[in-house]
Amino acid sequence: MNALRALVSPRGAVFLLLVVLLVAVTVLNPSFAEPGQLMRFIQRVAPIAIVAIGQYFVIIAGEFDLSQGSLITAQVIIAGNLVGQDDSRTVPVLLLMIVVGVAVGLVNGLITTLLKVPSFIVTLGMMLALLGGVMWWTGGAATGNPADSFREIGRGGIRDVPFLDFIPWAVFILIAWLALGIWITKLPLGKSLIAVGDNAVAVDYAGARRAWVTTRAFVISSLSASLSAVLLVGYAGVHPSVGRGYEFVAITAVVLGGVVLGGGRGWIVGAAAGAFALEALFMLLNIAGVPSTLRDAVQGVIIIAAVAYSAVAFRARRRRPREPVATPEPATTPEPAMTSTIHTEKIRGD
């Protein structure tokens, strides 16, 4: 009974949905069950799941990051134009991408926390600024062609593996990033982010530096977008449209994973599973012949349904009656006042 209740809870429902979707896809396309196809599926979902992991830290703190997609686009253009065909530039450009990601996260976080500007407005402005810079740089056309060694990060892997045949580097990168994210949630930083999303005023009274805690969530989100850009260069090419809309895909995946908008509740593994469930749903719709133009509408419906389901489940949990706690009866002790009175009367009688 407890296992069934966990599966239908906001945290566990995404795993049940993922299993159902994967079974449905396998029934309609039996070749999907082949190990090689599953590895390709994980490789395709890895950039989305990595972005969703970064978005998780921002949402769990009660904020939003709408600049992820534009940052991915900017980082792809940076890599495509600065690496070129010179393999020796790969490491310096990767370091530059990390610096750009940290800078964008710091700007988003500091303006949100120190100037008290809503994160929705701050990151929306950053999204437009990055897009404008990319359009100015590229003229809206594909530009740049990074070396194969750089592309290999996103599209390469270990080949001739028994049974699996091929394990993409993206799989290892996703596992490592998810493990790092789980580790962060166990640290004081992760617990502070949940506390900020649950009750920011209480965190202030506790003496924690809420501004620095929230700013680090934006930095993690921007680094996630930068890592996703490195993978996307491998097989998506260098084009100003790469990464566009990823911020909404990430938010949809996080909400689908049972993370509550407004912060304070959610599981990072559920956010990553939400990315897989969302991509499996889109694959199922493609197999069923549903036009790809309906993807945005599907995402909107998923966000509304997931938020409504989480709200209803949380409200029902709060209304659930609790079992009364049995309290032991106090031990009986002699009344000293009565003894003292009797003793006094005996003295007076004497």
CORPE-V149130 format. One line per field, one symbol per residue. phi: phi as a letter, one per 40 degrees, with the letter a starting at -180 (. if undefined). psi: psi as a letter, one per 30 degrees, with the letter a starting at -180 (. if undefined). burial: b if it has 24 or more other ideal C-beta (glycine too) atoms within 12 Angstrom, else e. A space follows every 50 residues. Layout:
BEGIN
phi: ???
psi: ???
burial: ???
END
This chain:
BEGIN
phi: .ccccccccdccccccccccccccccccbdccccdccccccccccdcccc cccccdcccccgbbbccccccddccccdcccccgbccccccdcccccccc cccccccccccccccgcdcdccccccdccccccccccbggbcagaccccc ccccbcicbfcdgcgabccccccccccccccccccccdccccccccccac ccccccgcccccccccccccccccccccccccdcbcgbacccgcgccccc cccccccgccchggaibcccccccccccccccccccccgcdcccdccccc ccccccccccccccccccccccccccbcccccbccccccccccccccccc
psi: eeeeeeefleefeeeeeeeeeeeeeeefiffffkeeeeeeeeeefeeeee eeeeeeeeefggaljggeeeeeeeeeeeeefeebgjfffeeeeeeeeeee eeeeeeeeeeeeeefhkkfeeefeeeeeeeeeeeeeefgglkkkilleee ffeefaaklhkkefekjlfeeeeeeeeeeeeeeeffleeeeeeeeefeje eeeeffglieeeeeefeeeeeeeeeeeeeeefeeffajkffkfkffeeee eeeeefggkkkflfklkeeeeeeeeeeeeeeeeeeeefgkkffgeeeeee eeeeeeeeeeeeeeeeeefkkkkkkkkkkkkkkkjeeeeeeeeeeeeee.
burial: eeeeeeeebbbbbbbbbbeebbeebeeeeeebeeeeebbbbbbbbbbbbb bbbbbbbbbbbbbbbbbbbbbbbbbbbbbbbbbeeeeeebeebbebbbeb bbbbbbbbbbbbbeeeeebeebbbebbebbbeebeeebeeeebbebbebb bbbbbbbeeeeeeeebbbbbbebbeebbebbeebbeeebbebbbbbbeeb eebeeeeeebbbbbbbbbbbbbbbbbbbbbbbbbbbbbbbbbbbbbbbbb bbbbbbbbbbbbbbbbbbbbbbbbbbbbbbbbbbbeeeeeeeeeeeebbe ebbeebbebbeebeeeeeeeeeeeeeeeeeeeeeeeeeeeeeeeeeeeee
END
